Amino acid sequence: SSAGPMRNYSIGEAAKVSGLSARTIQYYEQSGLIPEASRNAGNGAAAAGARVYSEDDVGRLRFVRRAREVELSLKDVRSLVSVADDSGCPSTHSAYREILRGHLRGLDARINHLLALRTSVHSMLGEGCGAPAACCGWGVCECLDVNRRPARSPAGRA
């Protein structure tokens, strides 16, 4: 069975099927992340000069969208697109794996940082200042100081 003729998409259609906005597609074109779309000659209902996207263009847009969904930088996305342009499916190339491994290391560092922040905030919730409101002021308030020593009891014990 034949795949049939390749379909062309307007920018609105490409946006809809790729999951990106038309504005984002234009930005990616202007920044060189994706090649500039070809322009319509103006046959039928299509306006002359309107952007025309092929199925390959839409596939590239989906690839870029997915890469951005996992928060790859534009630089890394550009590198992955370049690998794919040069030699097909990027997943078979070491550059692809190295970019993703580097991104994973960055994600792990962010997760560890967020876990440390969570621990700090949790500890702030668990410990009250213990000082009467009248005694608490900006010069002496330790409510957000997670490194402070616990307030002493009236008997002088911690």
Secondary structure, 3 states (H helix, E strand, C coil): CCCCCCCCECHHHHHHHHCCCHHHHHHHHHCCCCCCCEECCCCCCCCCCCEEECHHHHHHHHHHHHHHHCCCCHHHHHHHHHHHHHHCCHHHCHHHHHHHHHHHHHHHHHHHHHHHHHHHHHHHHHCCCCCCHHHCCCCCCCCCCCCCCCCCCCCCCC
